[in-house]
Amino acid sequence: MVTTDHDHPLPDEAAAVLPGDGREVARMPGHWMLGRLGKRVLRPGGLELTRWMLDALAVGPDDKVVELAAGLGATARLTLARAPAAYTAVDRDPAAVARLRTLTSPGPTEIRVVRADAANSGLPAGCATVVYGEAMLSMRPEPAKRRVVGEARRLLAESCGRYAIHELCLVPDDIDPALAEEITADLGGAMHVGARPLTATGWSELLTDAGFTVTGLRTAPMALLEPRRLVADEGLTRALAIAGRVVRDAAARRRVRHMRSTFHRHRDHLCAISLLAAPTAAATQQGAPA
């Protein structure tokens, strides 16, 4: 059963509405534009890095999971297939919330959907054993990043909590600050969001400053719009359907070309990263390096 923070049920057709609907394609945030074209996996490292993240989190039947900025629910379905005791999706977009309300579980998982910002979920402290978020911190300025990570720390149970992120990453660690600024500006122009990725060290420091110990890290190529990744993430049939929509929609075609050329131009300095962390006290108790 799915519960929601809305006082009144949404109409059934609302589940078909996508975030960004009603905006011009030329002005729509890039991730929602891709969603409109039928893309369901909107994570920089694709399904492969998402699956690594979930494996590292070791979600099991005793876990209470919170996903921050759950989006279209692609990762939620992978999580629910692991049959945790409870799963809560948090997202501030009403269209995303409407879609998340259609989630079902193959097991007895209690599913809840909360319309709220990832930095202020309204959920009780210590309510989760697992918290994760993907492709969301990269789009927030530094103070907002810290608020979201602090919220994740607040939500986690002290003794057994695990936290994971899956984000864009700048490489190498000693990248020229001017180049980093150029990449940030180019990403913002292509995606129409304020993309602000960090280096691997920067992401690790963000977590440790919030009271976490990093216990795992993996990177993957940033190949969101490459044909091979598209097929791997979406399947051949959906990938062909997405390609067909791009061909027929001139405005979307221009946006996709711009985004892909931006990713390609900066391919030597962009990757995807996932980090696994635990509250520092819990990690120390488990023998992880403090």
Phi and psi restraints in degrees (value plus and minus 20) as a CYANA .aco file:
   2 VAL   PHI    -127.3   -87.3
   2 VAL   PSI     109.2   149.2
   3 THR   PHI    -131.6   -91.6
   3 THR   PSI     138.2   178.2
   4 THR   PHI    -162.5  -122.5
   4 THR   PSI     141.3   181.3
   5 ASP   PHI    -105.7   -65.7
   5 ASP   PSI     -19.2    20.8
   6 HIS   PHI     -96.9   -56.9
   6 HIS   PSI     119.0   159.0
   7 ASP   PHI     -93.4   -53.4
   7 ASP   PSI     -48.8    -8.8
   8 HIS   PHI    -143.8  -103.8
   8 HIS   PSI     121.2   161.2
   9 PRO   PHI     -84.4   -44.4
   9 PRO   PSI     123.0   163.0
  10 LEU   PHI     -99.6   -59.6
  10 LEU   PSI     132.9   172.9
  11 PRO   PHI     -82.2   -42.2
  11 PRO   PSI     130.8   170.8
  12 ASP   PHI     -76.9   -36.9
  12 ASP   PSI     -57.3   -17.3
  13 GLU   PHI     -89.2   -49.2
  13 GLU   PSI     -33.4     6.6
  14 ALA   PHI     -83.9   -43.9
  14 ALA   PSI     -45.7    -5.7
  15 ALA   PHI     -83.5   -43.5
  15 ALA   PSI     -41.9    -1.9
  16 ALA   PHI    -105.5   -65.5
  16 ALA   PSI     -30.0    10.0
  17 VAL   PHI     -96.6   -56.6
  17 VAL   PSI     116.8   156.8
  18 LEU   PHI    -125.5   -85.5
  18 LEU   PSI     126.4   166.4
  19 PRO   PHI     -75.4   -35.4
  19 PRO   PSI     116.9   156.9
  20 GLY   PHI      74.6   114.6
  20 GLY   PSI     -32.5     7.5
  21 ASP   PHI     -77.9   -37.9
  21 ASP   PSI     120.7   160.7
  22 GLY   PHI      76.9   116.9
  22 GLY   PSI     -34.9     5.1
  23 ARG   PHI    -114.6   -74.6
  23 ARG   PSI     134.3   174.3
  24 GLU   PHI     -86.5   -46.5
  24 GLU   PSI     121.4   161.4
  25 VAL   PHI     -77.3   -37.3
  25 VAL   PSI     -57.0   -17.0
  26 ALA   PHI     -85.4   -45.4
  26 ALA   PSI     -42.0    -2.0
  27 ARG   PHI    -129.9   -89.9
  27 ARG   PSI     -27.4    12.6
  28 MET   PHI     -92.8   -52.8
  28 MET   PSI     119.7   159.7
  29 PRO   PHI     -72.5   -32.5
  29 PRO   PSI     120.6   160.6
  30 GLY   PHI     -78.3   -38.3
  30 GLY   PSI     -59.6   -19.6
  31 HIS   PHI     -87.1   -47.1
  31 HIS   PSI     -54.7   -14.7
  32 TRP   PHI     -95.8   -55.8
  32 TRP   PSI     -51.7   -11.7
  33 MET   PHI     -82.7   -42.7
  33 MET   PSI     -62.1   -22.1
  34 LEU   PHI     -85.3   -45.3
  34 LEU   PSI     -56.8   -16.8
  35 GLY   PHI     -82.4   -42.4
  35 GLY   PSI     -58.8   -18.8
  36 ARG   PHI     -83.4   -43.4
  36 ARG   PSI     -52.5   -12.5
  37 LEU   PHI     -96.8   -56.8
  37 LEU   PSI     -28.1    11.9
  38 GLY   PHI      90.5   130.5
  38 GLY   PSI     -19.5    20.5
  39 LYS   PHI     -95.9   -55.9
  39 LYS   PSI     110.6   150.6
  40 ARG   PHI    -128.5   -88.5
  40 ARG   PSI     -45.6    -5.6
  41 VAL   PHI    -118.0   -78.0
  41 VAL   PSI      89.1   129.1
  42 LEU   PHI    -138.1   -98.1
  42 LEU   PSI      10.3    50.3
  43 ARG   PHI    -121.9   -81.9
  43 ARG   PSI     120.2   160.2
  44 PRO   PHI     -81.3   -41.3
  44 PRO   PSI     -51.6   -11.6
  45 GLY   PHI    -116.5   -76.5
  45 GLY   PSI     -13.7    26.3
  46 GLY   PHI      48.0    88.0
  46 GLY   PSI    -193.4  -153.4
  47 LEU   PHI     -83.0   -43.0
  47 LEU   PSI     -51.9   -11.9
  48 GLU   PHI     -80.4   -40.4
  48 GLU   PSI     -66.0   -26.0
  49 LEU   PHI     -94.6   -54.6
  49 LEU   PSI     -53.2   -13.2
  50 THR   PHI     -82.7   -42.7
  50 THR   PSI     -62.8   -22.8
  51 ARG   PHI     -86.0   -46.0
  51 ARG   PSI     -58.3   -18.3
  52 TRP   PHI     -79.7   -39.7
  52 TRP   PSI     -63.9   -23.9
  53 MET   PHI     -80.0   -40.0
  53 MET   PSI     -66.2   -26.2
  54 LEU   PHI     -88.0   -48.0
  54 LEU   PSI     -56.7   -16.7
  55 ASP   PHI     -83.1   -43.1
  55 ASP   PSI     -62.3   -22.3
  56 ALA   PHI     -85.8   -45.8
  56 ALA   PSI     -54.3   -14.3
  57 LEU   PHI     -92.2   -52.2
  57 LEU   PSI     -40.4    -0.4
  58 ALA   PHI      32.5    72.5
  58 ALA   PSI      30.6    70.6
  59 VAL   PHI     -82.7   -42.7
  59 VAL   PSI     109.6   149.6
  60 GLY   PHI    -155.5  -115.5
  60 GLY   PSI    -195.4  -155.4
  61 PRO   PHI     -87.5   -47.5
  61 PRO   PSI     -35.2     4.8
  62 ASP   PHI    -114.7   -74.7
  62 ASP   PSI     -22.7    17.3
  63 ASP   PHI    -105.8   -65.8
  63 ASP   PSI     126.8   166.8
  64 LYS   PHI    -132.8   -92.8
  64 LYS   PSI      91.7   131.7
  65 VAL   PHI    -124.5   -84.5
  65 VAL   PSI     117.7   157.7
  66 VAL   PHI    -142.4  -102.4
  66 VAL   PSI     104.9   144.9
  67 GLU   PHI    -126.7   -86.7
  67 GLU   PSI     101.0   141.0
  68 LEU   PHI    -110.0   -70.0
  68 LEU   PSI     112.8   152.8
  69 ALA   PHI      36.6    76.6
  69 ALA   PSI      41.9    81.9
  70 ALA   PHI     -91.6   -51.6
  70 ALA   PSI     -36.6     3.4
  71 GLY   PHI      42.5    82.5
  71 GLY   PSI    -149.7  -109.7
  72 LEU   PHI    -106.3   -66.3
  72 LEU   PSI     -22.5    17.5
  73 GLY   PHI      70.7   110.7
  73 GLY   PSI      -8.7    31.3
  74 ALA   PHI     -83.0   -43.0
  74 ALA   PSI     -66.8   -26.8
  75 THR   PHI     -92.8   -52.8
  75 THR   PSI     -52.7   -12.7
  76 ALA   PHI     -75.6   -35.6
  76 ALA   PSI     -62.0   -22.0
  77 ARG   PHI     -85.2   -45.2
  77 ARG   PSI     -58.1   -18.1
  78 LEU   PHI     -85.2   -45.2
  78 LEU   PSI     -58.3   -18.3
  79 THR   PHI     -87.5   -47.5
  79 THR   PSI     -65.0   -25.0
  80 LEU   PHI     -84.2   -44.2
  80 LEU   PSI     -48.1    -8.1
  81 ALA   PHI     -84.7   -44.7
  81 ALA   PSI     -38.3     1.7
  82 ARG   PHI    -110.2   -70.2
  82 ARG   PSI     -19.8    20.2
  83 ALA   PHI      34.5    74.5
  83 ALA   PSI      34.8    74.8
  84 PRO   PHI     -88.8   -48.8
  84 PRO   PSI     146.1   186.1
  85 ALA   PHI     -84.8   -44.8
  85 ALA   PSI     -58.0   -18.0
  86 ALA   PHI    -168.9  -128.9
  86 ALA   PSI     128.4   168.4
  87 TYR   PHI    -157.6  -117.6
  87 TYR   PSI     107.7   147.7
  88 THR   PHI    -141.3  -101.3
  88 THR   PSI     104.6   144.6
  89 ALA   PHI    -119.6   -79.6
  89 ALA   PSI     110.3   150.3
  90 VAL   PHI    -137.0   -97.0
  90 VAL   PSI     106.2   146.2
  91 ASP   PHI    -175.1  -135.1
  91 ASP   PSI     126.0   166.0
  92 ARG   PHI    -113.6   -73.6
  92 ARG   PSI     -32.2     7.8
  93 ASP   PHI    -104.5   -64.5
  93 ASP   PSI     104.7   144.7
  94 PRO   PHI     -83.2   -43.2
  94 PRO   PSI     -53.9   -13.9
  95 ALA   PHI     -89.6   -49.6
  95 ALA   PSI     -59.0   -19.0
  96 ALA   PHI     -83.4   -43.4
  96 ALA   PSI     -62.3   -22.3
  97 VAL   PHI     -79.8   -39.8
  97 VAL   PSI     -61.7   -21.7
  98 ALA   PHI     -81.5   -41.5
  98 ALA   PSI     -61.0   -21.0
  99 ARG   PHI     -88.9   -48.9
  99 ARG   PSI     -60.3   -20.3
 100 LEU   PHI     -84.1   -44.1
 100 LEU   PSI     -47.3    -7.3
 101 ARG   PHI     -86.2   -46.2
 101 ARG   PSI     -34.8     5.2
 102 THR   PHI    -107.9   -67.9
 102 THR   PSI     -21.4    18.6
 103 LEU   PHI     -82.0   -42.0
 103 LEU   PSI     122.4   162.4
 104 THR   PHI    -151.0  -111.0
 104 THR   PSI     140.7   180.7
 105 SER   PHI    -140.0  -100.0
 105 SER   PSI     120.5   160.5
 106 PRO   PHI     -93.3   -53.3
 106 PRO   PSI     -31.4     8.6
 107 GLY   PHI    -142.5  -102.5
 107 GLY   PSI    -180.0  -140.0
 108 PRO   PHI    -106.3   -66.3
 108 PRO   PSI      -3.6    36.4
 109 THR   PHI     -76.9   -36.9
 109 THR   PSI     112.2   152.2
 110 GLU   PHI    -102.7   -62.7
 110 GLU   PSI     100.3   140.3
 111 ILE   PHI    -127.0   -87.0
 111 ILE   PSI     112.8   152.8
 112 ARG   PHI    -152.8  -112.8
 112 ARG   PSI     123.3   163.3
 113 VAL   PHI    -142.8  -102.8
 113 VAL   PSI     107.1   147.1
 114 VAL   PHI    -142.3  -102.3
 114 VAL   PSI     105.5   145.5
 115 ARG   PHI    -108.6   -68.6
 115 ARG   PSI      86.2   126.2
 116 ALA   PHI    -186.4  -146.4
 116 ALA   PSI     143.4   183.4
 117 ASP   PHI     -97.6   -57.6
 117 ASP   PSI     128.0   168.0
 118 ALA   PHI     -81.6   -41.6
 118 ALA   PSI     -44.2    -4.2
 119 ALA   PHI    -103.5   -63.5
 119 ALA   PSI     -30.5     9.5
 120 ASN   PHI    -171.9  -131.9
 120 ASN   PSI      54.9    94.9
 121 SER   PHI     -92.5   -52.5
 121 SER   PSI     -45.0    -5.0
 122 GLY   PHI      59.9    99.9
 122 GLY   PSI     -19.9    20.1
 123 LEU   PHI     -99.3   -59.3
 123 LEU   PSI     135.1   175.1
 124 PRO   PHI     -90.4   -50.4
 124 PRO   PSI     129.6   169.6
 125 ALA   PHI     -82.1   -42.1
 125 ALA   PSI     122.5   162.5
 126 GLY   PHI      49.9    89.9
 126 GLY   PSI      -0.3    39.7
 127 CYS   PHI    -104.7   -64.7
 127 CYS   PSI     -30.2     9.8
 128 ALA   PHI    -143.2  -103.2
 128 ALA   PSI     130.6   170.6
 129 THR   PHI    -120.4   -80.4
 129 THR   PSI     -40.8    -0.8
 130 VAL   PHI    -155.3  -115.3
 130 VAL   PSI     110.2   150.2
 131 VAL   PHI    -151.2  -111.2
 131 VAL   PSI     117.3   157.3
 132 TYR   PHI    -167.6  -127.6
 132 TYR   PSI     141.0   181.0
 133 GLY   PHI    -172.7  -132.7
 133 GLY   PSI     126.4   166.4
 134 GLU   PHI    -152.4  -112.4
 134 GLU   PSI     122.4   162.4
 135 ALA   PHI      31.0    71.0
 135 ALA   PSI      20.4    60.4
 136 MET   PHI    -152.5  -112.5
 136 MET   PSI     -59.8   -19.8
 137 LEU   PHI     -85.8   -45.8
 137 LEU   PSI     -53.9   -13.9
 138 SER   PHI     -79.6   -39.6
 138 SER   PSI     -43.5    -3.5
 139 MET   PHI    -116.9   -76.9
 139 MET   PSI      -9.8    30.2
 140 ARG   PHI    -138.9   -98.9
 140 ARG   PSI     126.5   166.5
 141 PRO   PHI     -86.9   -46.9
 141 PRO   PSI     147.1   187.1
 142 GLU   PHI     -73.4   -33.4
 142 GLU   PSI     -68.9   -28.9
 143 PRO   PHI     -80.7   -40.7
 143 PRO   PSI     -57.3   -17.3
 144 ALA   PHI     -90.3   -50.3
 144 ALA   PSI     -57.7   -17.7
 145 LYS   PHI     -75.5   -35.5
 145 LYS   PSI     -66.5   -26.5
 146 ARG   PHI     -84.8   -44.8
 146 ARG   PSI     -55.6   -15.6
 147 ARG   PHI     -86.5   -46.5
 147 ARG   PSI     -60.4   -20.4
 148 VAL   PHI     -86.3   -46.3
 148 VAL   PSI     -66.4   -26.4
 149 VAL   PHI     -84.5   -44.5
 149 VAL   PSI     -56.8   -16.8
 150 GLY   PHI     -84.1   -44.1
 150 GLY   PSI     -56.6   -16.6
 151 GLU   PHI     -86.0   -46.0
 151 GLU   PSI     -61.2   -21.2
 152 ALA   PHI     -79.9   -39.9
 152 ALA   PSI     -62.7   -22.7
 153 ARG   PHI     -82.7   -42.7
 153 ARG   PSI     -59.4   -19.4
 154 ARG   PHI     -84.9   -44.9
 154 ARG   PSI     -57.6   -17.6
 155 LEU   PHI     -94.1   -54.1
 155 LEU   PSI     -42.7    -2.7
 156 LEU   PHI    -102.6   -62.6
 156 LEU   PSI     119.4   159.4
 157 ALA   PHI     -85.1   -45.1
 157 ALA   PSI     116.8   156.8
 158 GLU   PHI     -81.9   -41.9
 158 GLU   PSI     -60.8   -20.8
 159 SER   PHI    -105.4   -65.4
 159 SER   PSI     -44.9    -4.9
 160 CYS   PHI    -156.4  -116.4
 160 CYS   PSI      -3.7    36.3
 161 GLY   PHI     -95.8   -55.8
 161 GLY   PSI     124.8   164.8
 162 ARG   PHI    -152.8  -112.8
 162 ARG   PSI     120.2   160.2
 163 TYR   PHI    -150.1  -110.1
 163 TYR   PSI     122.0   162.0
 164 ALA   PHI    -163.3  -123.3
 164 ALA   PSI     128.1   168.1
 165 ILE   PHI    -149.4  -109.4
 165 ILE   PSI     137.8   177.8
 166 HIS   PHI    -162.0  -122.0
 166 HIS   PSI      88.6   128.6
 167 GLU   PHI    -162.7  -122.7
 167 GLU   PSI     154.3   194.3
 168 LEU   PHI     -93.7   -53.7
 168 LEU   PSI     128.5   168.5
 169 CYS   PHI    -158.3  -118.3
 169 CYS   PSI     118.1   158.1
 170 LEU   PHI    -109.8   -69.8
 170 LEU   PSI     119.8   159.8
 171 VAL   PHI    -154.2  -114.2
 171 VAL   PSI     128.7   168.7
 172 PRO   PHI    -100.7   -60.7
 172 PRO   PSI    -197.7  -157.7
 173 ASP   PHI     -79.4   -39.4
 173 ASP   PSI     -53.1   -13.1
 174 ASP   PHI    -118.9   -78.9
 174 ASP   PSI      11.8    51.8
 175 ILE   PHI     -74.2   -34.2
 175 ILE   PSI     121.7   161.7
 176 ASP   PHI     -79.2   -39.2
 176 ASP   PSI     105.7   145.7
 177 PRO   PHI     -74.3   -34.3
 177 PRO   PSI     -55.7   -15.7
 178 ALA   PHI     -86.2   -46.2
 178 ALA   PSI     -59.7   -19.7
 179 LEU   PHI     -87.0   -47.0
 179 LEU   PSI     -60.2   -20.2
 180 ALA   PHI     -79.4   -39.4
 180 ALA   PSI     -61.4   -21.4
 181 GLU   PHI     -85.3   -45.3
 181 GLU   PSI     -59.4   -19.4
 182 GLU   PHI     -82.5   -42.5
 182 GLU   PSI     -64.1   -24.1
 183 ILE   PHI     -83.1   -43.1
 183 ILE   PSI     -63.0   -23.0
 184 THR   PHI     -79.6   -39.6
 184 THR   PSI     -64.8   -24.8
 185 ALA   PHI     -84.6   -44.6
 185 ALA   PSI     -62.4   -22.4
 186 ASP   PHI     -85.5   -45.5
 186 ASP   PSI     -60.8   -20.8
 187 LEU   PHI     -82.9   -42.9
 187 LEU   PSI     -62.6   -22.6
 188 GLY   PHI     -81.6   -41.6
 188 GLY   PSI     -60.8   -20.8
 189 GLY   PHI     -86.9   -46.9
 189 GLY   PSI     -54.8   -14.8
 190 ALA   PHI    -101.0   -61.0
 190 ALA   PSI     -59.8   -19.8
 191 MET   PHI    -113.5   -73.5
 191 MET   PSI     -36.3     3.7
 192 HIS   PHI      39.6    79.6
 192 HIS   PSI      15.2    55.2
 193 VAL   PHI    -158.3  -118.3
 193 VAL   PSI     139.3   179.3
 194 GLY   PHI    -103.2   -63.2
 194 GLY   PSI      48.5    88.5
 195 ALA   PHI     -85.5   -45.5
 195 ALA   PSI     107.6   147.6
 196 ARG   PHI    -158.2  -118.2
 196 ARG   PSI      50.0    90.0
 197 PRO   PHI     -88.8   -48.8
 197 PRO   PSI     137.8   177.8
 198 LEU   PHI    -133.3   -93.3
 198 LEU   PSI     149.2   189.2
 199 THR   PHI     -97.0   -57.0
 199 THR   PSI     150.7   190.7
 200 ALA   PHI     -78.2   -38.2
 200 ALA   PSI     -62.3   -22.3
 201 THR   PHI     -84.9   -44.9
 201 THR   PSI     -59.6   -19.6
 202 GLY   PHI     -82.0   -42.0
 202 GLY   PSI     -63.0   -23.0
 203 TRP   PHI     -84.5   -44.5
 203 TRP   PSI     -62.6   -22.6
 204 SER   PHI     -82.0   -42.0
 204 SER   PSI     -62.6   -22.6
 205 GLU   PHI     -86.3   -46.3
 205 GLU   PSI     -55.5   -15.5
 206 LEU   PHI     -77.8   -37.8
 206 LEU   PSI     -63.0   -23.0
 207 LEU   PHI     -92.6   -52.6
 207 LEU   PSI     -64.1   -24.1
 208 THR   PHI     -86.4   -46.4
 208 THR   PSI     -55.0   -15.0
 209 ASP   PHI     -84.2   -44.2
 209 ASP   PSI     -43.6    -3.6
 210 ALA   PHI    -111.8   -71.8
 210 ALA   PSI     -16.9    23.1
 211 GLY   PHI      78.7   118.7
 211 GLY   PSI       2.3    42.3
 212 PHE   PHI    -128.8   -88.8
 212 PHE   PSI     136.2   176.2
 213 THR   PHI    -132.2   -92.2
 213 THR   PSI     104.5   144.5
 214 VAL   PHI     -94.4   -54.4
 214 VAL   PSI     106.1   146.1
 215 THR   PHI    -136.0   -96.0
 215 THR   PSI     -26.7    13.3
 216 GLY   PHI    -183.8  -143.8
 216 GLY   PSI     129.6   169.6
 217 LEU   PHI    -172.7  -132.7
 217 LEU   PSI     116.8   156.8
 218 ARG   PHI    -165.3  -125.3
 218 ARG   PSI     125.9   165.9
 219 THR   PHI    -138.0   -98.0
 219 THR   PSI     142.7   182.7
 220 ALA   PHI    -170.8  -130.8
 220 ALA   PSI     138.3   178.3
 221 PRO   PHI     -81.2   -41.2
 221 PRO   PSI     126.0   166.0
 222 MET   PHI    -106.7   -66.7
 222 MET   PSI      73.0   113.0
 223 ALA   PHI    -149.0  -109.0
 223 ALA   PSI      18.7    58.7
 224 LEU   PHI     -72.3   -32.3
 224 LEU   PSI     -59.7   -19.7
 225 LEU   PHI    -130.5   -90.5
 225 LEU   PSI      -7.2    32.8
 226 GLU   PHI     -98.3   -58.3
 226 GLU   PSI     120.5   160.5
 227 PRO   PHI     -73.5   -33.5
 227 PRO   PSI     -62.5   -22.5
 228 ARG   PHI     -84.6   -44.6
 228 ARG   PSI     -62.4   -22.4
 229 ARG   PHI     -85.9   -45.9
 229 ARG   PSI     -60.1   -20.1
 230 LEU   PHI     -78.3   -38.3
 230 LEU   PSI     -65.6   -25.6
 231 VAL   PHI     -87.9   -47.9
 231 VAL   PSI     -61.7   -21.7
 232 ALA   PHI     -82.3   -42.3
 232 ALA   PSI     -58.2   -18.2
 233 ASP   PHI    -102.2   -62.2
 233 ASP   PSI     -58.2   -18.2
 234 GLU   PHI    -126.5   -86.5
 234 GLU   PSI     -38.0     2.0
 235 GLY   PHI      68.1   108.1
 235 GLY   PSI     134.5   174.5
 236 LEU   PHI     -82.5   -42.5
 236 LEU   PSI     -63.4   -23.4
 237 THR   PHI     -83.2   -43.2
 237 THR   PSI     -68.7   -28.7
 238 ARG   PHI     -86.9   -46.9
 238 ARG   PSI     -58.8   -18.8
 239 ALA   PHI     -80.2   -40.2
 239 ALA   PSI     -62.2   -22.2
 240 LEU   PHI     -85.9   -45.9
 240 LEU   PSI     -58.0   -18.0
 241 ALA   PHI     -84.3   -44.3
 241 ALA   PSI     -61.7   -21.7
 242 ILE   PHI     -82.1   -42.1
 242 ILE   PSI     -66.2   -26.2
 243 ALA   PHI     -79.3   -39.3
 243 ALA   PSI     -60.1   -20.1
 244 GLY   PHI     -83.4   -43.4
 244 GLY   PSI     -60.6   -20.6
 245 ARG   PHI     -85.7   -45.7
 245 ARG   PSI     -58.0   -18.0
 246 VAL   PHI     -82.7   -42.7
 246 VAL   PSI     -63.3   -23.3
 247 VAL   PHI     -82.1   -42.1
 247 VAL   PSI     -57.9   -17.9
 248 ARG   PHI    -102.9   -62.9
 248 ARG   PSI     -37.2     2.8
 249 ASP   PHI    -132.3   -92.3
 249 ASP   PSI      83.8   123.8
 250 ALA   PHI     -82.4   -42.4
 250 ALA   PSI     -60.6   -20.6
 251 ALA   PHI     -86.1   -46.1
 251 ALA   PSI     -63.0   -23.0
 252 ALA   PHI     -85.3   -45.3
 252 ALA   PSI     -57.9   -17.9
 253 ARG   PHI     -81.5   -41.5
 253 ARG   PSI     -61.8   -21.8
 254 ARG   PHI     -83.4   -43.4
 254 ARG   PSI     -62.1   -22.1
 255 ARG   PHI     -84.4   -44.4
 255 ARG   PSI     -65.1   -25.1
 256 VAL   PHI     -83.8   -43.8
 256 VAL   PSI     -61.6   -21.6
 257 ARG   PHI     -82.3   -42.3
 257 ARG   PSI     -62.0   -22.0
 258 HIS   PHI     -83.9   -43.9
 258 HIS   PSI     -66.4   -26.4
 259 MET   PHI     -82.7   -42.7
 259 MET   PSI     -66.8   -26.8
 260 ARG   PHI     -84.7   -44.7
 260 ARG   PSI     -61.1   -21.1
 261 SER   PHI     -86.0   -46.0
 261 SER   PSI     -54.4   -14.4
 262 THR   PHI     -86.5   -46.5
 262 THR   PSI     -66.7   -26.7
 263 PHE   PHI     -80.5   -40.5
 263 PHE   PSI     -61.0   -21.0
 264 HIS   PHI     -88.5   -48.5
 264 HIS   PSI     -61.1   -21.1
 265 ARG   PHI     -81.6   -41.6
 265 ARG   PSI     -54.6   -14.6
 266 HIS   PHI    -127.0   -87.0
 266 HIS   PSI       2.7    42.7
 267 ARG   PHI     -81.9   -41.9
 267 ARG   PSI     -47.6    -7.6
 268 ASP   PHI     -96.9   -56.9
 268 ASP   PSI     -30.0    10.0
 269 HIS   PHI    -146.0  -106.0
 269 HIS   PSI      -7.9    32.1
 270 LEU   PHI    -150.1  -110.1
 270 LEU   PSI     117.8   157.8
 271 CYS   PHI    -168.5  -128.5
 271 CYS   PSI     158.4   198.4
 272 ALA   PHI    -123.6   -83.6
 272 ALA   PSI     128.9   168.9
 273 ILE   PHI    -159.2  -119.2
 273 ILE   PSI     123.6   163.6
 274 SER   PHI    -148.4  -108.4
 274 SER   PSI     112.7   152.7
 275 LEU   PHI    -142.4  -102.4
 275 LEU   PSI     118.2   158.2
 276 LEU   PHI    -126.6   -86.6
 276 LEU   PSI     117.7   157.7
 277 ALA   PHI    -165.2  -125.2
 277 ALA   PSI     142.4   182.4
 278 ALA   PHI    -154.3  -114.3
 278 ALA   PSI     131.0   171.0
 279 PRO   PHI     -70.5   -30.5
 279 PRO   PSI     115.9   155.9
 280 THR   PHI     -74.5   -34.5
 280 THR   PSI     -62.8   -22.8
 281 ALA   PHI     -82.0   -42.0
 281 ALA   PSI     -63.8   -23.8
 282 ALA   PHI     -87.3   -47.3
 282 ALA   PSI     -61.5   -21.5
 283 ALA   PHI     -82.4   -42.4
 283 ALA   PSI     -59.7   -19.7
 284 THR   PHI     -85.0   -45.0
 284 THR   PSI     -61.9   -21.9
 285 GLN   PHI     -81.6   -41.6
 285 GLN   PSI     -53.3   -13.3
 286 GLN   PHI    -104.9   -64.9
 286 GLN   PSI     -22.1    17.9
 287 GLY   PHI      72.5   112.5
 287 GLY   PSI     -12.2    27.8
 288 ALA   PHI     -95.8   -55.8
 288 ALA   PSI     133.6   173.6
 289 PRO   PHI     -84.3   -44.3
 289 PRO   PSI     112.1   152.1
